[in-house]
Amino acid sequence: MPPLHALVGSWSPDVLSLTLILVIGAGYLWAARRGGEPTRAQAWSFGIGLAAWALATLSAVAVYAPILFWMRALQVLLLLFVVPFFLAMGRPVATLRTASSAAGRARLDGLLASRLAKVVCSPAVTSALMLATPWLLYLTPWYVASLTNGAVAALTRILLLLIGFGYFYARLQSDPVPHRYSPLLSIGISVAETLGDGLLGLVLWLGPLIAHEYYASLGRTWGPSMRTDQTVGAGILWILGDVLGLPFLLVLMRALGSREKELADEADEADEADRTEHVEPGSGRQTLWWEADPQLRDRFGRG
């Protein structure tokens, strides 16, 4: 492992990531001040997401990601899971919508109502992308290409962020979304996704070395062996990923509780309406609910 002073003092000149962080952060701040009015917790969540983004792409994590397998695993976990989760918790779509003009809101609503948005943000598509991406990244030539080719590396980082944000945006449903689903479905998807990550962790832990020729060509003489390095990386993707998934699961369970309460309240209101007595026009006499129906009144008439 690199010395602590090397980790603290190492920074990566990722101009693309820095530009996107500054532009997106400034845009969110503009929308919040213009009238988006996110809560303090939402604003803090969005800020934490941007900070985690900077940590993954500008700090020592980015510097050592091409050298150490476990550092690369940490970077992938941050970009695919941590950063998108906190950004989605900040409700950026709702913040932007509230701050937009009437025409801007209409365009955004039209985009969300489009068939393309409904397909892209559907549970099947977002879950499949979230589940398949780590497998494809680690078990195909994509992994080495993302470490050796600057353009592929930059596109990979952006793709991980987009896939992760799409997943959490569609699952949390705290923002305006093309279609709303029961939080129970999101909880089931999260369990399946956790099992998939665990299986990948086992494959990386017990399976052959990933990108063996690439890491051997680095000639690294310090730090863990390649096997230990990959084992630690597998643990990060599996165990740390599950630990960080607990807040997401708690948010979903809270949303499920709120949804169940809303449904119960709606059912109570409907029952109350059925039991409410009606007043016959002009008679001043209160009647039972069934007396308002002519057929039931004739059949079970009273008087």
C-alpha positions as CSV (number, residue, x, y, z in Angstrom):
1,M,0.0,0.0,0.0
2,P,1.3,3.5,-0.8
3,P,2.5,5.6,2.2
4,L,-0.1,7.8,3.8
5,H,1.6,11.0,2.7
6,A,1.5,9.8,-0.9
7,L,-2.2,9.0,-0.7
8,V,-3.0,12.4,0.8
9,G,-0.8,14.4,-1.6
10,S,-1.8,12.6,-4.8
11,W,-4.2,14.2,-7.2
12,S,-5.3,13.4,-10.7
13,P,-5.7,16.1,-13.3
14,D,-9.1,14.8,-14.6
15,V,-10.3,18.0,-16.4
16,L,-13.5,16.4,-17.7
17,S,-14.6,15.3,-14.2
18,L,-13.7,18.6,-12.6
19,T,-15.6,20.5,-15.3
20,L,-18.7,18.4,-14.9
21,I,-18.6,18.6,-11.1
22,L,-18.3,22.4,-11.2
23,V,-21.0,22.8,-13.9
24,I,-23.5,20.5,-12.3
25,G,-22.8,21.9,-8.8
26,A,-23.3,25.5,-10.1
27,G,-26.5,24.5,-11.9
28,Y,-28.0,22.9,-8.8
29,L,-27.1,25.9,-6.7
30,W,-28.7,28.2,-9.3
31,A,-31.8,26.2,-9.4
32,A,-32.0,26.0,-5.6
33,R,-31.7,29.8,-5.3
34,R,-34.1,30.5,-8.1
35,G,-36.9,28.7,-6.4
36,G,-36.2,25.0,-6.5
37,E,-35.9,25.1,-2.7
38,P,-34.6,21.7,-1.9
39,T,-34.6,20.8,1.8
40,R,-31.3,21.1,3.7
41,A,-31.0,17.3,3.8
42,Q,-31.5,17.1,0.0
43,A,-28.9,19.9,-0.6
44,W,-26.4,18.2,1.6
45,S,-27.0,14.9,-0.1
46,F,-26.3,16.4,-3.5
47,G,-23.2,18.1,-2.1
48,I,-21.9,14.8,-0.7
49,G,-22.5,13.2,-4.1
50,L,-20.3,15.8,-5.8
51,A,-17.6,15.4,-3.1
52,A,-17.6,11.6,-3.6
53,W,-17.4,12.2,-7.3
54,A,-14.3,14.4,-6.8
55,L,-12.8,11.7,-4.5
56,A,-13.3,9.0,-7.1
57,T,-11.9,11.0,-10.0
58,L,-9.5,13.6,-8.7
59,S,-7.9,12.2,-5.5
60,A,-5.4,9.4,-4.8
61,V,-8.2,6.9,-5.6
62,A,-8.0,8.0,-9.3
63,V,-4.1,8.1,-9.2
64,Y,-3.8,4.5,-7.9
65,A,-6.8,3.0,-9.7
66,P,-4.7,2.0,-12.7
67,I,-2.1,0.4,-10.4
68,L,-4.0,-1.4,-7.7
69,F,-7.0,-3.7,-8.3
70,W,-8.6,-2.7,-4.9
71,M,-8.3,1.0,-5.7
72,R,-10.0,0.4,-9.0
73,A,-12.7,-1.5,-7.2
74,L,-13.2,1.4,-4.8
75,Q,-13.4,3.8,-7.7
76,V,-16.0,1.7,-9.5
77,L,-18.1,1.4,-6.3
78,L,-18.0,5.1,-5.7
79,L,-19.0,6.0,-9.3
80,L,-21.6,3.3,-9.8
81,F,-23.2,3.3,-6.4
82,V,-22.2,6.0,-3.9
83,V,-22.2,9.1,-6.1
84,P,-25.4,8.4,-8.0
85,F,-27.3,7.5,-4.8
86,F,-26.5,10.8,-3.1
87,L,-27.1,12.8,-6.3
88,A,-30.5,11.2,-6.7
89,M,-31.3,11.9,-3.0
90,G,-30.8,15.6,-3.8
91,R,-33.8,15.5,-6.1
92,P,-32.1,17.4,-8.9
93,V,-35.0,16.9,-11.4
94,A,-37.6,18.4,-9.0
95,T,-35.3,21.2,-8.1
96,L,-34.7,22.1,-11.8
97,R,-38.4,21.8,-12.6
98,T,-39.5,24.1,-9.9
99,A,-36.8,26.7,-10.9
100,S,-37.7,26.5,-14.6
101,S,-40.1,28.7,-16.5
102,A,-43.6,27.5,-17.5
103,A,-42.3,26.6,-20.9
104,G,-39.3,24.8,-19.4
105,R,-41.5,22.8,-17.0
106,A,-43.7,21.8,-20.0
107,R,-40.8,20.6,-22.0
108,L,-39.5,18.6,-19.0
109,D,-42.9,17.1,-18.3
110,G,-43.2,16.2,-22.0
111,L,-39.8,14.5,-21.9
112,L,-40.7,12.5,-18.8
113,A,-44.0,11.4,-20.4
114,S,-42.4,10.2,-23.6
115,R,-42.2,6.5,-24.4
116,L,-38.4,6.6,-24.5
117,A,-38.2,7.9,-20.9
118,K,-40.7,5.2,-19.8
119,V,-38.6,2.5,-21.3
120,V,-35.2,3.8,-20.2
121,C,-36.4,4.3,-16.6
122,S,-38.3,1.1,-16.4
123,P,-37.4,-1.4,-13.7
124,A,-36.3,-4.0,-16.3
125,V,-33.8,-1.7,-18.1
126,T,-32.3,0.1,-15.1
127,S,-31.9,-3.1,-13.1
128,A,-30.4,-5.0,-16.0
129,L,-27.9,-2.3,-16.6
130,M,-27.0,-2.0,-13.0
131,L,-26.6,-5.7,-12.6
132,A,-24.7,-6.4,-15.8
133,T,-22.3,-3.5,-15.9
134,P,-19.9,-4.8,-13.2
135,W,-19.8,-8.2,-14.7
136,L,-19.1,-6.9,-18.2
137,L,-16.5,-4.5,-16.8
138,Y,-14.4,-7.1,-14.9
139,L,-14.9,-10.1,-17.1
140,T,-14.3,-8.7,-20.6
141,P,-11.5,-6.8,-22.3
142,W,-13.3,-3.6,-21.3
143,Y,-11.5,-3.7,-17.9
144,V,-8.0,-3.4,-19.4
145,A,-9.1,-0.9,-22.0
146,S,-10.5,1.3,-19.3
147,L,-7.1,1.3,-17.6
148,T,-4.9,1.9,-20.6
149,N,-6.9,4.0,-23.0
150,G,-7.7,7.6,-21.9
151,A,-10.8,8.0,-24.0
152,V,-12.2,4.6,-22.9
153,A,-11.4,5.5,-19.2
154,A,-13.2,8.8,-19.4
155,L,-16.3,7.3,-21.1
156,T,-16.3,4.5,-18.6
157,R,-16.4,6.9,-15.7
158,I,-19.3,8.8,-17.2
159,L,-21.2,5.6,-18.2
160,L,-20.9,4.3,-14.6
161,L,-22.3,7.5,-13.2
162,L,-25.2,7.6,-15.7
163,I,-26.1,3.9,-15.1
164,G,-26.0,4.4,-11.4
165,F,-28.0,7.6,-11.4
166,G,-30.6,6.1,-13.7
167,Y,-31.0,3.2,-11.3
168,F,-31.4,5.2,-8.1
169,Y,-33.5,7.9,-9.8
170,A,-36.0,5.2,-10.9
171,R,-35.9,3.3,-7.7
172,L,-36.1,6.1,-5.1
173,Q,-38.8,7.9,-7.1
174,S,-38.4,11.0,-5.0
175,D,-38.1,13.1,-8.2
176,P,-40.7,13.3,-10.9
177,V,-40.4,10.0,-12.9
178,P,-42.0,8.7,-16.1
179,H,-43.9,6.0,-14.1
180,R,-44.3,5.2,-10.4
181,Y,-43.9,1.8,-9.1
182,S,-44.5,0.3,-5.6
183,P,-41.5,0.6,-3.3
184,L,-42.0,-3.1,-2.7
185,L,-40.8,-3.7,-6.2
186,S,-37.7,-1.6,-5.6
187,I,-36.9,-3.6,-2.5
188,G,-37.2,-6.8,-4.4
189,I,-34.9,-5.5,-7.1
190,S,-32.4,-4.4,-4.5
191,V,-32.3,-7.8,-3.0
192,A,-31.7,-9.4,-6.4
193,E,-29.0,-6.8,-7.2
194,T,-27.3,-7.6,-3.9
195,L,-27.2,-11.3,-4.7
196,G,-25.7,-10.5,-8.1
197,D,-23.0,-8.4,-6.5
198,G,-22.2,-11.1,-4.0
199,L,-21.8,-13.7,-6.7
200,L,-19.4,-11.4,-8.7
201,G,-17.5,-10.9,-5.4
202,L,-17.1,-14.6,-5.1
203,V,-16.0,-15.0,-8.7
204,L,-13.3,-12.3,-8.2
205,W,-12.2,-13.7,-4.9
206,L,-11.9,-17.4,-5.9
207,G,-11.5,-17.1,-9.6
208,P,-8.4,-16.5,-11.8
209,L,-6.6,-13.2,-11.7
210,I,-8.2,-10.4,-13.7
211,A,-5.9,-8.5,-16.2
212,H,-2.9,-10.6,-15.0
213,E,-0.6,-9.5,-17.9
214,Y,-1.5,-5.9,-17.4
215,Y,-0.7,-5.8,-13.7
216,A,2.4,-7.9,-14.2
217,S,3.7,-5.4,-16.8
218,L,3.6,-2.6,-14.2
219,G,6.5,-4.1,-12.4
220,R,5.1,-3.0,-9.0
221,T,7.5,-4.0,-6.2
222,W,5.5,-2.6,-3.3
223,G,2.1,-3.3,-1.8
224,P,0.1,-6.5,-1.8
225,S,0.6,-9.4,-4.2
226,M,-1.8,-9.6,-7.2
227,R,-3.8,-12.3,-5.5
228,T,-4.2,-10.4,-2.3
229,D,-4.9,-7.2,-4.2
230,Q,-7.8,-8.8,-6.1
231,T,-9.1,-10.5,-3.0
232,V,-9.3,-7.1,-1.2
233,G,-11.0,-5.6,-4.3
234,A,-13.5,-8.4,-4.3
235,G,-14.3,-7.7,-0.7
236,I,-14.8,-4.0,-1.4
237,L,-17.3,-4.7,-4.2
238,W,-19.1,-7.4,-2.2
239,I,-19.0,-6.5,1.5
240,L,-18.5,-2.8,1.4
241,G,-21.1,-2.6,-1.4
242,D,-23.7,-4.4,0.8
243,V,-22.9,-2.2,3.8
244,L,-23.3,1.0,1.8
245,G,-26.6,-0.4,0.4
246,L,-28.2,-0.4,3.8
247,P,-29.1,3.3,3.7
248,F,-30.7,2.8,0.3
249,L,-32.7,-0.1,1.7
250,L,-33.8,2.0,4.7
251,V,-35.0,4.8,2.4
252,L,-37.0,2.3,0.4
253,M,-38.6,0.8,3.5
254,R,-39.5,4.2,4.7
255,A,-41.1,5.0,1.3
256,L,-43.0,1.7,1.5
257,G,-44.4,2.6,4.9
258,S,-45.5,6.0,3.7
259,R,-47.1,4.4,0.6
260,E,-49.0,1.8,2.7
261,K,-50.2,4.6,5.0
262,E,-51.5,6.6,2.0
263,L,-53.3,3.6,0.7
264,A,-54.9,2.8,4.1
265,D,-56.0,6.5,4.4
266,E,-57.6,6.3,0.9
267,A,-59.4,3.1,1.8
268,D,-60.7,4.6,5.0
269,E,-62.0,7.7,3.2
270,A,-63.7,5.4,0.6
271,D,-65.4,3.4,3.4
272,E,-66.4,6.5,5.2
273,A,-68.0,7.8,2.0
274,D,-70.0,4.6,1.6
275,R,-71.3,4.8,5.1
276,T,-72.2,8.5,4.9
277,E,-76.0,9.2,5.0
278,H,-77.5,11.1,2.1
279,V,-80.2,13.7,2.3
280,E,-83.2,13.5,-0.1
281,P,-83.5,16.7,-2.0
282,G,-86.4,18.9,-0.6
283,S,-87.4,16.4,2.0
284,G,-85.0,17.4,4.8
285,R,-85.1,13.7,5.8
286,Q,-81.8,11.8,6.2
287,T,-81.7,8.4,4.4
288,L,-79.4,5.5,4.3
289,W,-76.9,5.3,1.5
290,W,-78.8,2.7,-0.5
291,E,-81.9,4.8,-0.6
292,A,-80.1,7.2,-3.0
293,D,-80.1,4.4,-5.6
294,P,-83.6,4.1,-7.3
295,Q,-83.4,0.4,-7.9
296,L,-82.3,-0.5,-4.4
297,R,-84.8,1.9,-2.9
298,D,-87.7,0.3,-4.8
299,R,-86.5,-3.2,-3.9
300,F,-85.8,-2.5,-0.2
301,G,-88.1,0.5,0.2
302,R,-89.1,1.6,3.6
303,G,-91.9,3.7,4.9
